[in-house]
Structures are given as structure tokens and as C-alpha cells.
Amino acid sequence: MAEDAADRPSAPDPSVVPEQERAALEELAVRIAVEAGRLVRDERPRAVDVHRTKSTDLDVVTLMDTRSEALVRRRLAEARPDDGVLGEEEGVTGGTSGLTWVVDPIDGTVNYLYDLPAYAVSIAVVVGDPTRPGAWSPVAGAVVAPRTGEVFSARAGGGARLRRSDPAGDHADEAPARLRVSDVRDLAGVLLATGFAYDRQVREDQARVVADLLPRVRDVRRLGAAALDLCHVAAGRVDAYYEVGTHAWDVAAGALVVAEAGGVVTGLGADDPPSETMVVAGGPAAHATVRAEVERLLRRG
Ligand code: IPD
């Protein structure tokens, strides 16, 4: 439910990091995410094994999630030894600079397991504490989908871009195209992306909400990678996205890409920050409509 404003921490201003440094951080995020993306794509075993499970039997980790995060951490330690890191697989490593890298080494792990191409490496750098919703702000980030070669990136105040990496995946070599969200207003015209939790019980509520929305929107998409869902909102490929149960590493980079493409990203309440409780993203009009509908449906219980 919408969070109590009095308990909400204030998000730090990303412009405490000078523009030139933000641009350099964006390029570093792109470079490392492209390298990690190439690793997970090129060294994917023919049959991917589930290495372990986490929150539930459905929440899987492959050996390549672990290897990808290790590579990202190595590159960050070389380039930015004073920064912290919050990684999906290894948790938090503290830093002294006030900046923390938030890393999803493979977003869309179940797609990766099944060799579906919709997976990505997501890397953001944030100011503040990424373990507390509302207490952090993204400064720069990149989401790289190695099977399509798409490289989404953004920096605070500097816009959002899409390039393609070269076939070897060494670097992003295409001139970047600026991203812009769609301007769909009516719910009936919204192509809506969503995702479902790894917890089977939570899915019962999610099924109820999506069943109510499905006949009233243009259609629903469930891609299986939250970072890519957000980038697709930024590119106007879907009009809005919502999901319960995502973590900072799923959304930190993608949320910045949406915001810098002119979109809005919140939690369940109009002023709530994105959190595990809810992430809603879209162009300003589609966001407002979808957020209000999802809040109404969840409050109805
Ligand atoms: C998951 C994916 C999925 C979403 C889940 C996420 P992971 O991330 O983004 O689409 O529905 O909420 O946890 O586990 O593949 O990194």
C-alpha cells in the first residue's frame, strides 16, 4: 500500500556528482555491462544448470550469474576502488566515496536458463543507500541485452540513449539514438508490461490484478526481465509497466533510463519511490492512469 510520507527518506540529489563525472560513469557502466553481457552470451553452456535457488524454488541462480557478477566486481574494483557495490548474488560491499554500484549480473535469469533471448546485464551507480527505498538516486546506468546487441544507457540530467554493440560485443559502437517514452493517454490504448513474483502465493494477487486489467488495456506483455521492461517503456515499445517484488538491482538502471526518456517511475502511491512493494513506469499520462488503477485494485483486496 502507499507508504507513509513521514517515514520516507529524502532521495539525494544526483547532481552532487558533476556532469563530466556522470558522463564518465555512464560510459564505464556501458563498457562493463557490454563485457559482462558478452561473457554470459558467449560462455553460456549448452545446458544451463541451476546452481542454487534463493527466495523460493522458482528463484534460480546459474553459475553464469555468479561469474558475471564476479567480472563486474573485478572491473569496478579496478576502475572505482572507493565505491560500494550492491550485487544481486553477493550483496553489499561498502565504499567510502558515497557512490554505490547496483548490479544485476543477469536480469531475466529464467529466460537465460531456457535460452530465451530476453536477458540483460544491468549496472547503475547511485548516490545514497540503495538498500532503503527512497534513500537513493541513480546517477548513471546501462542495461545491455547481449543477444540483441542493444545497449540502453542514461545519466541524470543527460538523457537516455540506445546503441548497438558490435558483433564481438567489445564495445557499443553505433551512434546513440535518444529515447523517448510514448504519449498514450487512455487505458484502452495502453500496451502494458508486467512481471510475476517468484512466490507462488504473491502470484495469486498478481493474477487477480492482471485479470482485471487485461480486458481494459490494448494488451499485456510478460517479457521476464524487469530491466528490459523499463528500457522498453523508455523506447516507447510498451506504454507502461508495473510489478510487485522487484529489487533495486532489477530497476536502478532501467528506472533512470525511463526518467531520462521523459517518463515517470514511482511506487504504488503517486509520491512513493519504487520499491519491492511496487514499481510503476510509463509516459506521464499512461503512468498516472496505470498507477491509479493498480492502486485501486490492490486496495480493493
Ligand atoms: C527477475 C526478472 C523478472 C521479474 C522478477 C525479477 P532476475 O530478475 O526481472 O522479469 O519478474 O521480479 O526478479 O531474478 O532474473 O534477475
Residues whose N, C-alpha, C, O or C-beta is under 5 A from the ligand:
A	BS01	IPD	I106 D107 G108 T109 V110 G195 F196 G224 A225 A226 A227 G245 T246 D250
